[in-house]
């Protein structure tokens, strides 16, 4: 099934309703333009995506047989000549969006608010139900201490993040209710405000689970890529070219530095979240939330950059292999461009408190 926006025919006098698939909404590098208040009809069916060079382009269509039809935002005028007036209005928004480093929902929440762009439906900035269910295993790491605080154990049947929050909001034992009262005292919030705290807690750690899931998928791919990318050094012809050897070493050094640094950031989040349960208070939770949310944009930018590059590598070389020269050319033309940008994002963020 093609990963394209689906259009419902509008009733007379009603605006066209365009739905977008969950895979796009859960992605790091895709922004379905249907979520935006655009006036150019054709644009509402398109997507903003990050290409392997980390440039933002407009994807007009995407199909397994025909591939991806992409155009620079600056060239949209030639595609919609009969909508020049509405396109001029829409380009004000689009010009702001091209500078966003990642299109994951957590980055978009912050960045769209920062540049003053609203969305048609707030649900567009939430992970899909399928993705939430997929992240349940990750969420258990963060909800286990909460369940132990309220129920004394975490041996409960959980299939979705919503199950955890519902269980905590509606305790089924008198002892659990008493523990919730104790929790409300420690947090210095009223008992009837505990559901709001649980929702905030769940959303903060759902974001961390989402990014960690992305990281866990990307790091092994980077390691596989580096093994593949460094093999040309064994070629006698490549080994004699100091410039190529230096380029390969630089790519290895930069990718290793990026993945090591961002992994370290996640370890810091784990420590802070554990510290919160050792010293439960509204202030300590605000501190944890601030630390995690302040990193959303940079984590999204780094993971998005790595993800699109690894995806292109797997698409071009699904079986691995290829001769040394072909590998070197791919690394030079597709991996190297934008790599310094990813490293700069990570280096700037690694010192954040």
Secondary structure, DSSP 8 states (H G I E B T S, - for coil): -----EEE---TTS--EEE--HHHHT-SSEEEGGGB----GGGGG-EEEE-TT--EEEEEEEETTTEEEEEEGGGHHHH-GGGHHHHHHHHHHHHHHTT-S--SHHHHHHHHHHHT--BS-GGGGS--HHHHHHTHHHHHHHHHHHHHHHHS------SSHHHHHHHHHS-SSHHHHHHHHHHHHHHT--GGGHHHHHHHHHHHHHHHHHHHHHHHHHHHHHHHHHHHHHGGGGSHHHHT-HHHHHHHHHHHHHHHHHHHHHHHHHHHHHHHHHHHHHS--HHHHHHHHHHHHHTHHHHHHHHHHHHHHHHHHHHH-TT----HHHHHHHIIIIISTTHHHHHHHHHHHHT--
